[in-house]
Amino acid sequence: MKKILPLGLALLLWNTSAAIGQIFSVCDPCEPACAPCEAACDPCEPICDPCDPCGGYKGHFELRPLKSAFSFGGWVESGIYTNGNGGGSDNGPMHTASNRRTDLLMNQLYFFGKKEMNTRCGFDWGARADLVYGVDGPGMQSWGDESFDNGWGTNRHGYGMAAYQLYGTLGYKDLSVRIGKFITPIGWEASASKDNIFYSHSYCYWIEPATHTGVLATYDITDRFAINAGWTSGMDSFENPNDSTALLTGFTYALTDKATVYYWLNQGQQYDGEGARDNYFVQSLCFEWLPTDRFTYVLQYNLRNDNTGQGQYSSYGINNHFLYALTDAVTTGMRVEWLRDNGGFGYVTETPGDYWNLTLGLRWDINKNLSIRPEVRYDWYQGAGTPFGGHVEGGERTDGTRKDQVSGGLGMLVSF
């Protein structure tokens, strides 16, 4: 008995340790020895195989391991844009953040750091910070209330620095809450150049806010339908010294596996540095459809109304994108847009009337780190004014002389 008991105990301990090792070992799912979870196994339960998609995460209210959760990156984009109206003219109204003609500009030197949030198995948190410098920088600053990063690095050449995003997220299962300064979800085009096909922007893009500071909650009702609601301190603001307040809400609905509808609304009040109140309303409806694996169509409708001490402003437009992937590396695009500016204090176009643009371009991802975006664009106008062909003299733009304009440009983006 004295010899059998220790031997039996040793065998029992050996088998138990092997079983425990089987449960907690991190095995390679590509190895044949790694047994997959059975169909009935809940990947969020402790008894599940360690090769489950949750990466061994076991508790509903535990924080996920930080291994590989953080990532960092960025890009630098430079380019040139010009038109056929002669020396001294600019590319206005509102093609790019800087409408300077024939100047080689650095649009964005962009850095980001983030921790992704994954609430599939319960509670998790995330965070993101983005810093950008270039001619796009001033438009990404908190210029709405002239606080925080407003004016950082701004110089007479139009360059500036912005803390474009600075937020944290908390989530549990299908509910997540974003808190801080974040990119607007309104519209389809992005301020971050890496996410766009075209080098220039549409008119609809310029009547949207760039950033919000506040709280935004998202709830996934189903795999196809998500609703969003939150509060923001107006548009493009941060510290909110004048108690600006606004509603930000919307939804995303996947009609099919290849068609999705996005709707967003931002309505509220915003105060300038002198205490004047701006009542504003912005809404955007987008329909994105992928009829084939290579073709994408996007229809966007935007509306903006402002009522300020300077007067009333109203504009609305329809923007179409037709995108076709020739190869995995080359995507061609056509943008057809109409914008109606009803006049007011000249927020975007300065001249009331109907604006049209037809843009043809492509994006060629030469490799994973280098992309180029050439384009040619034709703009025309219907109304009493002549918005194109203006000149810049002493830092001020003179009135235009033309009702149409042919322009084009080339952007080069290096990511890291």
N, C-alpha and C positions, 0 to 999 in steps of 0.2 A: 504493500500500500504506500509505503513511503516513497517508492520509486515511481509508481504509476501516477500518483496525484500530481507531482510536479510536471511529468511528461504531458498529462492531459491538460493541465493548466497552460502549459507552454503552447500546445497546439491551439487551444481556444484563443489565447492572446494573439497568436500569429494570424489566425483566420479573422479575428476581429479587426486587427490593424490593417489587414489587406482590404477588408470591406470599407473601413474608414478612408483609407487611401484612395479606393475606387471612387468614393463619393466626392472627396475634396480635391482630387488631383485635377490639374488643368491640362487636359489632353488636347492634342491637335485633331480637329474634326476631320482633317483630310487623311489621317492615318487609319488603316483598316481596323486597328485594334480599338479604336474609339467607337463604342456602341452608341447609336443614336437613341434619343428619347423615344419611348413608345408613344403611339398616337394618343393614348388616353392621358398622357402625362402633362400636367400643367407646368409650363416652363418657369412659373413664378413660385412654385412650391419647393420647400427644402428637399423633398425626396427626389426631385428631378435630376436627371443625369447632368454632370458638370459641363457637358458640351452643349447645353441649351443656349438659345439666342440671347438670354439675359446674362451670359458670361459668368454664371455662378452666383449671381445676386440672389439672396435668399429671403430677405425680410421686407414686408410691405412698407415699413416706415424706416428702413435703413437707408443711409446715404450710399449711393453707388461708389465703387472704388474709383479713385482718381486716375488710375493707370490709363494712359492714352486719352484722358478726357479733355486735356488742354491742347489747343493748336494755335499756331501763329503763322502769319503770312502777310502778303501785300503785293503791290505792283506799282509801277511807275508808267504813266502814259504821257506821251508828248505828241504833238501834231501841229498841223497847219491848215488853215481854212482861208479861202479867197473867193473873189467874185469878179465878174467882168465889167464892173462899173468904173474902173479907172483908179489911179493912184489916190490915196488919201481916203477912199470910201471905206466904210465898215461893213460888216456882214449882217447888220441888224435888219429887222428887229428880231432879236432873241433866237439866234441859231445855236450858239454855244454860250457858255458862261462869260467868256470874253469874246466880243465881236470884232476884235482887232484883225484887220486884213493883212495877209501875207507874213505875219509874224510867227516864227516857230515858238510854240509855247509849251510849257510843262503844265498839263491839265491837272494831274493828280500824282502826288507821291503819297501812297496809301499804305498804312500799317494797321493790322488788326490782331487782337488776341481774344480767344473765346474758349469757354467751356460749354460743350453741348449738353443739353438736358435730355434725359431719356426716362419717361415716366411709364413705360410699358409695364413695369413690374411694381409700381408704387410711387413713392415720393422721390423727387430729385430736384436739383437746382442747377442753374446755369448762369453765365455772365458773358458780357461782351464789351470791348472797348475798341473804338476806331479813331485813328488820328490821320488827318489828311492835310497836305500842303500843296498849293498850286493856284492857278487862276480859278479853279472850281471851289477853292476853300472858302472865300467870303460868303458864298451862297449856302454853305453848309453850317455856318456859324449861328449862334443864337442872336440873330439880328432883330428878331421880333420884339424883344424887350431890351435889347442892347446890353445883355448881361453875359456872365461867364466867359465864353471864348470869343465874344464879339470884338473884332479889331485885332485879334492875335496875328502878329506878323504881317498885317496889311500894309502894302506900300503903293506908291503911285503907279506902278506897273500892273496893278490889279491882282497881285498875289496875296494869299492869306492862309492862315492855318485854322483848322477847326477840329474840336473834339466831336466828331460827327455822331458817334454813338457812345453811350456810357450807361449801361443798364444791367440789372440782374433779373433772373426769372426764378419763380418757384412753381412747382407743379406736382399734381398727384393724379395718376391715371389720365383721365380725359380732360382735366382742367389745368390750365397754366395761367400765370399772372406775370406780366412784364412790368418792371418798375424802373423809371429813369428816362434818359433821353434816347430816342430810337428813331430810325428811319420811318417816314410815313408809309403806311400800307396802301395809301390812295394811289390809284393809277397803275400803269403797267410798266412804263419806263423807269429806270433806276438812276439815281445820282452816281452810284458806284459804277464807273465806266466798264469794269470787267463783266458786268451783267447785261450789257447792251449790244445789239447788233450794229446800230448806226453810231457814227461819231457825233453828229449833231443831234439836237433834240427837237421834238414836235412842239407846236404851240400849246397843246393841251398840257404838256409837262410843266410849262411855266406858270399855269394858273393853279397848280397843286402846291401844298406846303412841302417843305423838304424834310423837316423833322418835327417831332412832338416830344414834350416832356410831361410825364404823368404816369398813369396806371392803365394798363390794357389787359383785360382778361379774355381768354379764349376757351371755349368749351366745345369739344367734339361730340356732338349729339349722336352721330353715326359715323361710319367710315367715309361717308360722302358729304356730310353736312356739318359745318362748324359755324358757330356764332361768336361775335366779338363785341365787347362793350367796355368803355373806359372813360376816364376823365383826363383832360390835358390842359395845360396852361396856355391856351391859344395856339398859335402857329409859330414855329421857329423861335421858341422862347425857352428859357431855362430857370432862372431864379424867380421869375414872376413877381417883381416888386409892386406891380399895379393890380394884383389879384385878378388877372385874366382867367377866364374859365370857359371850357368848351367840352362838348360831347364828341367822342370818337366811337363810332359803332359800324358794324358791317357783318357780312356773312360770306362764306364760300360754299358753293354747292356744285358737286360733280354730277352733272346730268347723266353722263355715261363715263366709261373708262377713257374716252377721248375728248370730252367736252366739259368745260368748267365755267361757272359764272362767279364773278367776284363783284360785290357791291360794298362801297364804303361811303360814309357820311361824316363830316366834321362841321359842327355848328356851335357858335358861341360868341364870346366877346374878347376883344383884344385891345389893350391900351398902349398908346405910344408913350414916349418919355415925358410928354407934357400933359398927360392925363386925358387926352382925347380918346373917345371910345370908338371902336370899330366893331360893328355887328356883321358877322360874316357867315356864309353858308357855302360849303363845298361838297359836292358829291361826284362819285365816279362809278360807272357800271362797265365792267369788262366781260367779254365773252371770248374764251380761248378754245380753239377747236383744232384737233390733230386728225384730219381725215385719213392720213397715211403716216407711216413711220418717218417720212422725210418732210412732209408739208405741214406748216402751222399757220393758222389764220387767227388774228386777234382783232376784235372790234371793241373800241373804247368810246364811251360817251362821258364828257366832263361838263360840269356846270359850276360857276362861281359867281356869287353875289356879295358885294361889300357895300356897307353904308357907313361912311366916315364923316369927320368934320371937313374933309376936302371935297366931299361929294359922293355920288353913287357910282359904283362900278359893276358891270355885269358882262359876262362872257360865257360862251358855251361852244362846244365843238365835238366833232366826230373824227376819230383817228383810226385808220386801218393799217395793219401790218400783214404782209404776205411774205412768209419765210419758207425757203426751200433749201434743204441740206443736199448739196451736190455730192459731197462725201462726208466722212466723219470729221474732216478738218475744215471744209469750206461750206459756208452757208450764205446764200444770196438772199437779198431782201428788197422789198418795195414798200414804201410808206406813202399812203394817200390820206390827206388830212384837210379838213375844213374847220375854221374857227370864226365865230361871229363875235366881234368886239363891239359892244353897244356904247362904248365911250365912257367918259368919266374922268378919273384922274390919271389915266395912262399907266395902269399897273404893268402891262406887258407891251402892248403894241404902240401906244401913244396916239394912234390915229384910228378912229372908229371905222368899221367896215368889215368886209368879209375877206379872210385870209385863207389861201390855199397853198399846199405844198405837196410836191411829188418828189420823193427821194428814192434813188436807186443806189444800192451799195452791197458790199459783201464783207464777211468776216472770215479771215483765213488764219486758222490756228496752225502756224508753221510747225510748232512743237508745243509741248506742255507749258513752256515758259514764254513763248513769243507769239503775238497775234498782231495782225494789221487790219485796219478797217478803212478802205477807200470808199468814197461816195461822191455822187453828183446830185445836185438838188435844184429844182425849179420852183420858185415861189411867185405867185401872182395875187393881185389885190383887186377887189371891187368896192368902190366907194369914192368919196369926194377928194381924198388925199393922195399923196405920193410918198408912201412910207419907205421905199427902197432908194438906194443911191446916196444916202446921207454921208456927210464927211465929218471927221473928228478934228476939231480945231481947239487948241488950248484945253484939251480934256473934255470939251463939250461937243455933243453931236448936233450938227446942223440938220435942218429939214431935208427930207429926201427929194428926189427929182423924178423918180420912176415908179410905175405901178407893177413892175415885175423884175425878176432878178434870176440869173443863172449863177450858181456857186458850187463849190466842191471842196473837198478836203481829204486829208489822210491822217489817220491816227495810228500810232504804234504803241503797243502795250507789252511790257515785260513784267511777268509775275514771278514771285519768289515765295 
